[in-house]
Amino acid sequence: MKVFISLGTTPFPELIEAVVEQQLDKHFELVVQHVIPQSEFKTSFVFEQNIHERYEWDNLVVTHAGTGTVFNVLVKEIKLLVVPNMSRSDPHQLELVNYLVKSNLCNVSYQITQLKDDITATYNKNFDKYLPDEFCGAKEIVNLLL
């Protein structure tokens, strides 16, 4: 199974530590995107201009609960495992996680020590299709700017 781990633009050392400790690279074909360079991984990078193209490679994406990554993956209909970053001071990641779980759009790993099992469970589960709402004011904004 091809697993892409994306941390977005904020550090999440607990997730990286879990990936290393659970030796996920021995169980999955793994690519890791992170903020701080890591030598532990065979394939990893800090930044990629066309991250959306990277999603096409994966069977599954593991990510923090950042809205940008989450909704871009859901639109592409790729299986998603969200790991909320509990060290953040704002509650927006938990609010997003609650919405995702309620809508059956992905799995959530609440116990980072069980990440390997959560990845396998996510891969084997069926989720509802995400149907994005079209922003109705886009044309008006473009016309206003022109």
DSSP file (Angstrom, degrees, kcal/mol; ACC not computed):
  #  RESIDUE AA STRUCTURE BP1 BP2  ACC     N-H-->O    O-->H-N    N-H-->O    O-->H-N    TCO  KAPPA ALPHA  PHI   PSI    X-CA   Y-CA   Z-CA
    1    1 A M              0   0    0      0, 0.0    28,-2.6     0, 0.0     2,-0.6   0.000 360.0 360.0 360.0 136.6    0.0    0.0    0.0
    2    2 A K  E     -a   29   0A   0     26,-0.2    57,-2.4    55,-0.1    58,-1.4  -0.820 360.0-174.0 -93.3 121.7    1.3    3.5   -0.9
    3    3 A V  E     -ab  30  60A   0     26,-3.0    28,-2.1    -2,-0.6     2,-0.5  -0.969  11.0-162.9-123.0 127.0    0.9    5.9    2.0
    4    4 A F  E     -ab  31  61A   0     56,-2.4    58,-2.8    -2,-0.5     2,-0.6  -0.941   6.1-159.8-108.0 124.0    1.6    9.6    1.8
    5    5 A I  E     -ab  32  62A   0     26,-3.0    28,-3.4    -2,-0.5     2,-0.5  -0.924  11.8-174.8-107.3 118.5    2.1   11.4    5.1
    6    6 A S  E     +ab  33  63A   0     56,-2.8    58,-1.0    -2,-0.6    28,-0.2  -0.952  18.3 179.8-119.4 126.9    1.6   15.2    4.9
    7    7 A L    >   -     0   0    0     26,-1.3     3,-1.0    -2,-0.5    27,-0.1   0.417  30.5-147.8-103.1   0.3    2.2   17.6    7.7
    8    8 A G  T 3   -     0   0    0      1,-0.2    -1,-0.3    25,-0.1     0, 0.0  -0.431  54.1 -41.0  68.9-141.9    1.3   20.7    5.9
    9    9 A T  T 3  S+     0   0    0     -2,-0.1    -1,-0.2     2,-0.1    25,-0.0   0.339 115.7  77.8-109.1   5.5    3.2   23.9    7.0
   10   10 A T  S <  S-     0   0    0     -3,-1.0    25,-0.2     2,-0.0     2,-0.0  -0.917  85.4-104.3-116.8 144.7    3.3   23.4   10.8
   11   11 A P        +     0   0    0      0, 0.0    -2,-0.1     0, 0.0     3,-0.1  -0.335  34.1 175.2 -62.7 143.5    5.6   21.1   12.8
   12   12 A F    >>  +     0   0    0      1,-0.1     4,-1.5    52,-0.0     3,-1.1  -0.487   5.9 167.7-145.9  67.8    4.0   18.0   14.1
   13   13 A P  H 3> S+     0   0    0      0, 0.0     4,-2.9     0, 0.0     5,-0.2   0.787  72.6  64.0 -59.8 -29.4    6.9   16.1   15.7
   14   14 A E  H 3> S+     0   0    0      1,-0.2     4,-2.0     2,-0.2     5,-0.1   0.887 103.5  47.6 -62.5 -37.6    4.6   13.6   17.5
   15   15 A L  H <> S+     0   0    0     -3,-1.1     4,-2.2     2,-0.2    -1,-0.2   0.928 112.6  48.0 -69.2 -44.3    3.4   12.3   14.1
   16   16 A I  H  X S+     0   0    0     -4,-1.5     4,-2.3     1,-0.2    -2,-0.2   0.922 111.3  51.5 -60.7 -43.8    6.9   11.9   12.8
   17   17 A E  H  X S+     0   0    0     -4,-2.9     4,-3.2     1,-0.2     5,-0.2   0.897 109.2  50.4 -60.6 -41.0    8.0   10.2   16.0
   18   18 A A  H  X S+     0   0    0     -4,-2.0     4,-2.3     2,-0.2    -1,-0.2   0.895 109.0  51.3 -64.7 -39.9    5.1    7.7   15.7
   19   19 A V  H  <>S+     0   0    0     -4,-2.2     5,-2.0     2,-0.2     6,-0.4   0.919 115.9  41.6 -62.2 -43.9    6.0    7.0   12.0
   20   20 A V  H ><5S+     0   0    0     -4,-2.3     3,-1.3     3,-0.2    -2,-0.2   0.946 115.5  48.2 -69.4 -49.7    9.6    6.2   13.1
   21   21 A E  H 3<5S+     0   0    0     -4,-3.2    -2,-0.2     1,-0.3    -1,-0.2   0.864 114.9  45.0 -61.9 -37.7    8.8    4.3   16.3
   22   22 A Q  T 3<5S-     0   0    0     -4,-2.3    -1,-0.3    -5,-0.2    -2,-0.2   0.416 104.7-132.3 -88.1   2.8    6.2    2.1   14.5
   23   23 A Q  T X 5 +     0   0    0     -3,-1.3     3,-2.0    -4,-0.2     4,-0.5   0.891  38.9 170.8  49.4  48.9    8.5    1.5   11.6
   24   24 A L  G >>< +     0   0    0     -5,-2.0     4,-2.3     1,-0.3     3,-1.2   0.790  68.6  68.5 -61.2 -27.2    5.8    2.3    9.1
   25   25 A D  G 34 S+     0   0    0     -6,-0.4    -1,-0.3     1,-0.3     5,-0.2   0.691  96.9  54.2 -66.5 -16.3    8.3    2.4    6.3
   26   26 A K  G <4 S+     0   0    0     -3,-2.0    -1,-0.3     1,-0.1    -2,-0.2   0.619 116.1  37.3 -87.3 -15.2    8.7   -1.4    6.8
   27   27 A H  T <4 S+     0   0    0     -3,-1.2     2,-0.3    -4,-0.5    -2,-0.2   0.664 122.1  29.1-108.0 -23.9    5.0   -2.0    6.4
   28   28 A F  S  < S-     0   0    0     -4,-2.3     2,-0.9   -25,-0.0   -26,-0.2  -0.928  81.9-104.6-136.5 157.1    4.0    0.5    3.7
   29   29 A E  E     -a    2   0A   0    -28,-2.6   -26,-3.0    -2,-0.3     2,-0.4  -0.791  58.5-162.9 -80.1 111.6    5.5    2.2    0.7
   30   30 A L  E     +a    3   0A   0     -2,-0.9     2,-0.4   -28,-0.2    13,-0.4  -0.818  30.9 178.7-116.4 136.0    5.9    5.6    2.4
   31   31 A V  E     -a    4   0A   0    -28,-2.1   -26,-3.0    -2,-0.4     2,-0.5  -0.999  17.5-160.8-127.3 134.9    6.5    9.2    1.3
   32   32 A V  E     -ac   5  44A   0     11,-1.7    13,-2.2    -2,-0.4     2,-0.5  -0.964  10.6-167.5-123.2 127.7    6.7   11.8    4.0
   33   33 A Q  E     +ac   6  45A   0    -28,-3.4   -26,-1.3    -2,-0.5     2,-0.3  -0.958  28.2 157.5-108.4 128.8    6.2   15.6    3.6
   34   34 A H        -     0   0    0     11,-1.9     4,-0.1    -2,-0.5   -26,-0.0  -0.873  50.2-121.2-146.5 173.3    7.3   17.5    6.6
   35   35 A V  S    S+     0   0    0     -2,-0.3    -1,-0.1   -25,-0.2    11,-0.1   0.833  98.3  49.3 -88.8 -37.8    8.5   20.9    7.8
   36   36 A I  S    S-     0   0    0      9,-0.1    -1,-0.2     1,-0.0     9,-0.1  -0.895  98.4-103.4-107.8 130.6   11.9   19.9    9.2
   37   37 A P        -     0   0    0      0, 0.0     2,-0.4     0, 0.0    -2,-0.1  -0.231  38.6-161.8 -54.0 134.8   14.2   17.7    7.1
   38   38 A Q        -     0   0    0     -6,-0.1     3,-0.3     1,-0.1    -6,-0.1  -0.976  20.9-170.5-123.7 131.7   14.2   14.1    8.3
   39   39 A S  S    S+     0   0    0     -2,-0.4    -1,-0.1     1,-0.2     5,-0.0   0.515  75.3  82.0 -95.3  -5.9   16.9   11.5    7.4
   40   40 A E  S    S+     0   0    0      2,-0.0     2,-0.4     0, 0.0    -1,-0.2   0.676  80.9  75.3 -71.7 -17.2   14.9    8.6    8.8
   41   41 A F        -     0   0    0     -3,-0.3     3,-0.2     1,-0.1    -3,-0.1  -0.781  67.7-146.9-109.2 141.0   12.9    8.2    5.6
   42   42 A K  S    S+     0   0    0     -2,-0.4     2,-0.5     1,-0.3    -1,-0.1   0.916  97.2  27.4 -64.0 -44.2   13.8    6.7    2.3
   43   43 A T  S    S+     0   0    0    -13,-0.4   -11,-1.7     2,-0.0     2,-0.3  -0.955  83.7 130.5-125.7 112.8   11.5    9.1    0.5
   44   44 A S  E     -c   32   0A   0     -2,-0.5     2,-0.3    -3,-0.2   -11,-0.2  -0.985  24.3-175.7-154.4 161.1   10.7   12.5    2.0
   45   45 A F  E     -c   33   0A   0    -13,-2.2   -11,-1.9    -2,-0.3     3,-0.1  -0.982  24.8-141.0-155.4 159.4   10.7   16.2    1.2
   46   46 A V  S    S+     0   0    0      1,-0.3     2,-0.4    -2,-0.3    -1,-0.1   0.870  85.5   5.3 -91.0 -43.9   10.0   19.5    2.9
   47   47 A F        -     0   0    0    -14,-0.1     2,-0.4   -38,-0.0    -1,-0.3  -0.999  55.8-172.3-145.1 142.2    8.1   21.3    0.2
   48   48 A E    >   -     0   0    0     -2,-0.4     3,-0.7    -3,-0.1     6,-0.1  -0.985  19.1-146.8-137.5 126.6    6.7   20.4   -3.2
   49   49 A Q  T 3  S+     0   0    0     -2,-0.4     2,-0.7     1,-0.3     3,-0.2   0.893  98.5  40.6 -58.5 -43.8    5.2   23.0   -5.5
   50   50 A N  T >>  +     0   0    0      1,-0.2     3,-1.1     2,-0.1     4,-0.9  -0.533  66.0 156.0-108.3  65.1    2.6   20.6   -7.0
   51   51 A I  H <>  +     0   0    0     -3,-0.7     4,-1.1    -2,-0.7     3,-0.4   0.800  68.4  66.9 -60.9 -29.3    1.5   18.8   -3.9
   52   52 A H  H 3> S+     0   0    0      1,-0.3     4,-0.6    -3,-0.2    -1,-0.3   0.835  96.9  54.1 -63.3 -32.4   -1.8   17.9   -5.6
   53   53 A E  H X4 S+     0   0    0     -3,-1.1     3,-0.8     1,-0.2     4,-0.4   0.833 100.3  61.3 -69.2 -31.5    0.1   15.8   -8.1
   54   54 A R  H >X S+     0   0    0     -4,-0.9     3,-1.6    -3,-0.4     4,-0.5   0.868  94.4  62.7 -61.7 -36.8    1.6   13.8   -5.3
   55   55 A Y  H >< S+     0   0    0     -4,-1.1     3,-0.9     1,-0.3    -1,-0.2   0.798  90.6  67.2 -60.7 -28.5   -1.9   12.8   -4.1
   56   56 A E  T << S+     0   0    0     -3,-0.8    -1,-0.3    -4,-0.6    -2,-0.2   0.741  96.4  56.4 -64.2 -22.6   -2.4   10.9   -7.4
   57   57 A W  T <4 S+     0   0    0     -3,-1.6    -1,-0.2    -4,-0.4    -2,-0.2   0.753  94.3  89.0 -78.6 -26.2    0.4    8.4   -6.3
   58   58 A D    <<  -     0   0    0     -3,-0.9   -55,-0.2    -4,-0.5     3,-0.1  -0.305  52.0-165.8 -85.6 153.7   -1.2    7.4   -3.0
   59   59 A N  S    S+     0   0    0    -57,-2.4    20,-0.8     1,-0.4     2,-0.3   0.599  90.7   9.0 -92.4 -23.7   -3.7    4.8   -1.9
   60   60 A L  E     -bd   3  79A   0    -58,-1.4   -56,-2.4    18,-0.1     2,-0.4  -0.990  65.2-147.2-157.9 143.4   -4.0    6.6    1.3
   61   61 A V  E     -bd   4  80A   0     18,-2.4    20,-2.9    -2,-0.3     2,-0.5  -0.961   6.2-162.8-117.4 134.3   -3.0   10.0    2.9
   62   62 A V  E     +bd   5  81A   0    -58,-2.8   -56,-2.8    -2,-0.4     2,-0.3  -0.970  28.9 153.9-110.8 128.8   -2.2   10.5    6.6
   63   63 A T  E     -bd   6  82A   0     18,-2.2    20,-3.1    -2,-0.5   -56,-0.2  -0.974  46.7 -97.7-150.6 162.3   -2.3   14.2    7.6
   64   64 A H        -     0   0    0    -58,-1.0     2,-1.2    -2,-0.3     6,-0.1  -0.207  59.0 -90.5 -66.2 173.2   -2.8   16.6   10.4
   65   65 A A  S    S+     0   0    0     18,-0.5     2,-0.4    17,-0.1    31,-0.2  -0.288  74.2 145.3 -89.9  52.5   -6.3   18.1   10.6
   66   66 A G     >  -     0   0    0     -2,-1.2     4,-2.5     1,-0.1     5,-0.2  -0.773  50.1-137.1 -89.6 132.6   -5.5   21.1    8.4
   67   67 A T  H  > S+     0   0    0     -2,-0.4     4,-2.5     1,-0.2     5,-0.4   0.859  97.8  57.1 -60.6 -38.7   -8.4   22.1    6.2
   68   68 A G  H  > S+     0   0    0      1,-0.2     4,-1.7     2,-0.2    -1,-0.2   0.957 114.2  36.3 -59.0 -53.1   -6.3   22.7    3.0
   69   69 A T  H  > S+     0   0    0      2,-0.2     4,-2.2     1,-0.2     5,-0.2   0.941 116.8  53.5 -65.2 -47.9   -4.8   19.2    2.9
   70   70 A V  H  X S+     0   0    0     -4,-2.5     4,-2.4     1,-0.2    -2,-0.2   0.932 113.4  40.0 -55.5 -52.5   -8.0   17.4    4.2
   71   71 A F  H  X S+     0   0    0     -4,-2.5     4,-2.1     1,-0.2    -1,-0.2   0.828 112.6  55.2 -74.3 -29.9  -10.4   18.9    1.6
   72   72 A N  H  X S+     0   0    0     -4,-1.7     4,-1.0    -5,-0.4    -1,-0.2   0.887 112.2  44.5 -65.8 -37.2   -7.9   18.6   -1.3
   73   73 A V  H  <>S+     0   0    0     -4,-2.2     5,-1.5     2,-0.2     4,-0.4   0.915 111.7  52.2 -71.8 -43.6   -7.6   14.9   -0.6
   74   74 A L  H ><5S+     0   0    0     -4,-2.4     3,-1.4    -5,-0.2    56,-0.4   0.894 105.8  54.5 -60.4 -40.4  -11.3   14.4   -0.1
   75   75 A V  H 3<5S+     0   0    0     -4,-2.1    -1,-0.2     1,-0.3    -2,-0.2   0.859 106.8  51.9 -61.0 -34.9  -12.0   16.1   -3.5
   76   76 A K  T 3<5S-     0   0    0     -4,-1.0    -1,-0.3    -3,-0.3    -2,-0.2   0.465 111.3-124.8 -82.2  -1.2   -9.6   13.6   -5.1
   77   77 A E  T < 5 +     0   0    0     -3,-1.4     2,-0.4    -4,-0.4    -3,-0.2   0.888  57.8 149.2  59.3  43.5  -11.5   10.7   -3.5
   78   78 A I      < -     0   0    0     -5,-1.5    -1,-0.2     1,-0.0   -18,-0.1  -0.877  56.6 -99.3-105.0 139.7   -8.4    9.3   -1.9
   79   79 A K  E     -d   60   0A   0    -20,-0.8   -18,-2.4    -2,-0.4     2,-0.4  -0.294  45.9-157.8 -59.0 142.0   -8.7    7.4    1.5
   80   80 A L  E     -d   61   0A   0     25,-0.2    27,-2.1   -20,-0.2     2,-0.5  -0.981  21.9-170.5-134.8 132.8   -7.8    9.7    4.3
   81   81 A L  E     -de  62 107A   0    -20,-2.9   -18,-2.2    -2,-0.4     2,-0.4  -0.987  18.3-157.3-118.9 119.8   -6.6    9.2    7.9
   82   82 A V  E     -de  63 108A   0     25,-2.6    27,-2.8    -2,-0.5   -18,-0.2  -0.825   8.5-167.8-102.4 133.6   -6.6   12.4    9.9
   83   83 A V        -     0   0    0    -20,-3.1   -18,-0.5    -2,-0.4    27,-0.1  -0.923  20.7-139.4-118.7 102.1   -4.4   12.8   13.0
   84   84 A P        -     0   0    0      0, 0.0     2,-1.2     0, 0.0   -20,-0.1  -0.385  14.2-126.4 -65.9 136.9   -5.4   15.9   15.0
   85   85 A N    >   -     0   0    0      1,-0.2     3,-1.4    -2,-0.1     8,-0.1  -0.713  26.8-174.5 -84.3  98.5   -2.4   17.8   16.3
   86   86 A M  T 3  S+     0   0    0     -2,-1.2    -1,-0.2     1,-0.3     8,-0.0   0.574  74.1  70.6 -76.0  -8.5   -3.4   18.0   20.0
   87   87 A S  T 3  S+     0   0    0     -3,-0.1    -1,-0.3     2,-0.0     2,-0.1   0.563  76.2 102.0 -84.4  -6.7   -0.4   20.3   20.9
   88   88 A R    <   -     0   0    0     -3,-1.4     5,-0.0     1,-0.1     0, 0.0  -0.486  70.0-141.0 -74.7 148.4   -2.0   23.2   19.0
   89   89 A S  S    S+     0   0    0     -2,-0.1    -1,-0.1     2,-0.0    -3,-0.0   0.728  78.6  75.6 -84.5 -22.0   -3.7   25.8   21.2
   90   90 A D  S    S-     0   0    0      1,-0.1     3,-0.5     4,-0.0     4,-0.2  -0.648  74.1-138.9 -92.8 151.2   -6.7   26.4   18.9
   91   91 A P  S  > S+     0   0    0      0, 0.0     4,-2.0     0, 0.0     3,-0.5   0.355  72.6 105.9 -88.6   7.5   -9.6   24.0   18.7
   92   92 A H  H  > S+     0   0    0      1,-0.2     4,-2.2     2,-0.2     5,-0.2   0.820  75.5  56.6 -64.0 -29.5  -10.2   24.1   14.9
   93   93 A Q  H  > S+     0   0    0     -3,-0.5     4,-2.4     1,-0.2    -1,-0.2   0.910 108.8  46.1 -68.0 -39.1   -8.6   20.7   14.2
   94   94 A L  H  > S+     0   0    0     -3,-0.5     4,-2.4     2,-0.2    -1,-0.2   0.871 110.7  53.4 -69.3 -35.2  -11.0   19.0   16.6
   95   95 A E  H  X S+     0   0    0     -4,-2.0     4,-1.7     2,-0.2    -2,-0.2   0.921 111.4  46.0 -63.4 -42.6  -13.9   20.8   15.1
   96   96 A L  H  X S+     0   0    0     -4,-2.2     4,-2.5     2,-0.2    -2,-0.2   0.915 110.9  52.8 -65.2 -43.0  -12.9   19.7   11.7
   97   97 A V  H  X S+     0   0    0     -4,-2.4     4,-2.6     1,-0.2     5,-0.3   0.910 106.6  52.9 -59.5 -43.5  -12.4   16.1   12.9
   98   98 A N  H  X S+     0   0    0     -4,-2.4     4,-2.3     1,-0.2    -1,-0.2   0.909 110.6  47.6 -59.7 -42.3  -15.9   16.0   14.4
   99   99 A Y  H  X S+     0   0    0     -4,-1.7     4,-2.0     2,-0.2    -2,-0.2   0.927 112.1  49.5 -63.0 -45.5  -17.4   17.1   11.1
  100  100 A L  H  <>S+     0   0    0     -4,-2.5     5,-2.3     2,-0.2     6,-0.6   0.904 113.7  44.7 -62.7 -43.6  -15.4   14.5    9.1
  101  101 A V  H ><5S+     0   0    0     -4,-2.6     3,-1.4     1,-0.2    -1,-0.2   0.936 112.6  50.9 -66.7 -47.0  -16.3   11.7   11.4
  102  102 A K  H 3<5S+     0   0    0     -4,-2.3    -1,-0.2     1,-0.3    -2,-0.2   0.842 113.9  45.8 -58.8 -34.4  -20.0   12.7   11.6
  103  103 A S  T 3<5S-     0   0    0     -4,-2.0    -1,-0.3    -5,-0.2    -2,-0.2   0.420 107.4-126.9 -89.9   0.3  -20.0   12.8    7.7
  104  104 A N  T < 5 +     0   0    0     -3,-1.4    24,-3.1    -4,-0.3    -3,-0.2   0.913  66.5 134.3  52.8  48.6  -18.2    9.5    7.3
  105  105 A L      < -     0   0    0     -5,-2.3     2,-0.3     1,-0.2   -25,-0.2   0.670  69.2 -18.7 -99.0 -21.0  -15.6   11.1    5.1
  106  106 A C        -     0   0    0     -6,-0.6     2,-0.3   -27,-0.1    -1,-0.2  -0.958  69.2 -90.1-166.2 178.6  -12.5    9.6    6.6
  107  107 A N  E     -e   81   0A   0    -27,-2.1   -25,-2.6    -2,-0.3     2,-0.4  -0.709  30.8-145.9-100.0 159.3  -10.9    7.9    9.7
  108  108 A V  E     -e   82   0A   0     -2,-0.3     2,-0.9   -27,-0.2   -25,-0.2  -0.987   5.8-144.0-126.5 136.7   -9.3    9.7   12.6
  109  109 A S        +     0   0    0    -27,-2.8     3,-0.2    -2,-0.4     6,-0.1  -0.854  25.8 167.2-100.2 101.0   -6.4    8.5   14.6
  110  110 A Y  S    S+     0   0    0     -2,-0.9     2,-0.7     1,-0.2    -1,-0.2   0.747  72.9  52.5 -84.3 -25.3   -7.0    9.6   18.2
  111  111 A Q    >   -     0   0    0     -3,-0.2     3,-2.7     1,-0.1    -1,-0.2  -0.884  69.1-167.0-113.4  97.9   -4.3    7.3   19.6
  112  112 A I  G >  S+     0   0    0     -2,-0.7     3,-1.3     1,-0.3     4,-0.2   0.704  84.5  70.2 -60.6 -19.7   -1.1    8.1   17.7
  113  113 A T  G 3  S+     0   0    0      1,-0.3    -1,-0.3     2,-0.1     3,-0.2   0.621  98.4  50.7 -71.9 -11.4    0.4    4.9   19.2
  114  114 A Q  G <> S+     0   0    0     -3,-2.7     4,-2.4     1,-0.1    -1,-0.3  -0.008  72.0 124.5-112.1  27.8   -2.0    2.9   17.0
  115  115 A L  H <> S+     0   0    0     -3,-1.3     4,-2.4     1,-0.2     5,-0.2   0.888  70.3  52.7 -58.2 -45.0   -1.1    4.7   13.8
  116  116 A K  H  > S+     0   0    0      1,-0.2     4,-2.0     2,-0.2    -1,-0.2   0.933 112.9  44.3 -58.5 -47.7   -0.2    1.5   11.9
  117  117 A D  H  > S+     0   0    0      1,-0.2     4,-2.5     2,-0.2    -1,-0.2   0.873 111.9  53.6 -65.4 -36.7   -3.5   -0.2   12.7
  118  118 A D  H  X S+     0   0    0     -4,-2.4     4,-2.3     2,-0.2    -1,-0.2   0.867 106.6  52.4 -66.5 -36.1   -5.4    3.0   11.9
  119  119 A I  H  X S+     0   0    0     -4,-2.4     4,-2.3     2,-0.2    -2,-0.2   0.945 111.5  45.9 -63.2 -47.6   -3.8    3.1    8.5
  120  120 A T  H  X S+     0   0    0     -4,-2.0     4,-1.6     1,-0.2    -2,-0.2   0.919 113.1  49.4 -62.2 -44.3   -4.8   -0.5    7.8
  121  121 A A  H  X S+     0   0    0     -4,-2.5     4,-0.6     1,-0.2    -1,-0.2   0.892 110.9  50.6 -62.4 -39.8   -8.4    0.1    9.1
  122  122 A T  H >< S+     0   0    0     -4,-2.3     3,-1.0     1,-0.2    -1,-0.2   0.917 107.9  52.3 -64.6 -43.3   -8.7    3.2    6.9
  123  123 A Y  H 3< S+     0   0    0     -4,-2.3    -1,-0.2     1,-0.2    -2,-0.2   0.848 113.0  45.2 -61.2 -34.2   -7.6    1.4    3.8
  124  124 A N  H 3< S+     0   0    0     -4,-1.6     2,-0.3    -5,-0.2    -1,-0.2   0.460  98.4  89.4 -91.4  -2.1  -10.2   -1.3    4.4
  125  125 A K    <<  -     0   0    0     -3,-1.0     2,-0.4    -4,-0.6   -18,-0.1  -0.695  69.4-133.4 -99.5 149.2  -13.1    1.0    5.2
  126  126 A N        -     0   0    0     -2,-0.3     2,-0.3   -20,-0.0   -20,-0.1  -0.845  25.2-167.3 -98.9 136.8  -15.6    2.5    2.8
  127  127 A F        -     0   0    0     -2,-0.4   -22,-0.2   -22,-0.1     2,-0.1  -0.793  25.8 -99.3-119.9 161.5  -16.4    6.2    3.2
  128  128 A D        -     0   0    0    -24,-3.1     2,-0.3    -2,-0.3   -25,-0.0  -0.454  46.7-101.3 -73.9 153.6  -19.1    8.5    1.8
  129  129 A K        -     0   0    0     -2,-0.1     2,-0.5     1,-0.1    -1,-0.1  -0.595  32.2-124.2 -78.4 135.2  -18.1   10.7   -1.1
  130  130 A Y        -     0   0    0    -56,-0.4    -1,-0.1    -2,-0.3   -53,-0.1  -0.685  23.3-167.0 -80.0 126.4  -17.3   14.3   -0.3
  131  131 A L        -     0   0    0     -2,-0.5   -56,-0.1     0, 0.0     2,-0.0  -0.905  14.4-145.5-116.0 100.8  -19.5   16.7   -2.3
  132  132 A P        -     0   0    0      0, 0.0     2,-0.4     0, 0.0    -2,-0.0  -0.347  13.9-121.4 -68.8 144.3  -18.0   20.2   -2.0
  133  133 A D        -     0   0    0     -2,-0.0     2,-0.3     1,-0.0     0, 0.0  -0.705  27.4-123.5 -80.5 132.3  -20.4   23.2   -1.9
  134  134 A E        -     0   0    0     -2,-0.4     2,-0.6     1,-0.1    -1,-0.0  -0.612  24.7-116.1 -76.0 133.8  -19.7   25.6   -4.7
  135  135 A F    >   -     0   0    0     -2,-0.3     3,-1.0     1,-0.2    -1,-0.1  -0.609  25.3-158.2 -71.6 115.9  -19.1   29.1   -3.4
  136  136 A C  T 3  S+     0   0    0     -2,-0.6     4,-0.3     1,-0.2     3,-0.3   0.649  82.4  57.9 -75.9 -15.4  -22.0   31.0   -4.9
  137  137 A G  T 3> S+     0   0    0      1,-0.2     4,-2.1     2,-0.1    -1,-0.2   0.387  73.6  99.5 -97.0   5.3  -20.3   34.5   -4.7
  138  138 A A  H <> S+     0   0    0     -3,-1.0     4,-2.4     1,-0.2     5,-0.2   0.912  83.0  48.1 -60.5 -45.9  -17.2   33.7   -6.8
  139  139 A K  H  > S+     0   0    0     -3,-0.3     4,-2.7     1,-0.2    -1,-0.2   0.902 110.8  52.1 -62.6 -40.4  -18.6   35.3  -10.0
  140  140 A E  H  > S+     0   0    0     -4,-0.3     4,-2.1     1,-0.2    -1,-0.2   0.894 110.2  48.2 -63.6 -39.4  -19.7   38.4   -8.2
  141  141 A I  H  X S+     0   0    0     -4,-2.1     4,-2.2     2,-0.2    -2,-0.2   0.922 111.9  48.9 -67.2 -44.2  -16.2   38.8   -6.7
  142  142 A V  H  X S+     0   0    0     -4,-2.4     4,-1.8     1,-0.2    -2,-0.2   0.931 112.7  48.3 -61.8 -45.0  -14.5   38.4  -10.0
  143  143 A N  H  < S+     0   0    0     -4,-2.7    -1,-0.2     1,-0.2    -2,-0.2   0.879 110.5  51.6 -62.8 -37.6  -16.8   40.9  -11.6
  144  144 A L  H  < S+     0   0    0     -4,-2.1    -1,-0.2    -5,-0.2    -2,-0.2   0.885 110.5  48.2 -65.6 -38.9  -16.2   43.3   -8.8
  145  145 A L  H  <        0   0    0     -4,-2.2    -1,-0.2     1,-0.2    -2,-0.2   0.803 360.0 360.0 -73.0 -29.5  -12.4   43.0   -9.2
  146  146 A L     <        0   0    0     -4,-1.8    -1,-0.2    -5,-0.2    -2,-0.2   0.465 360.0 360.0 -83.2 360.0  -12.5   43.5  -13.0
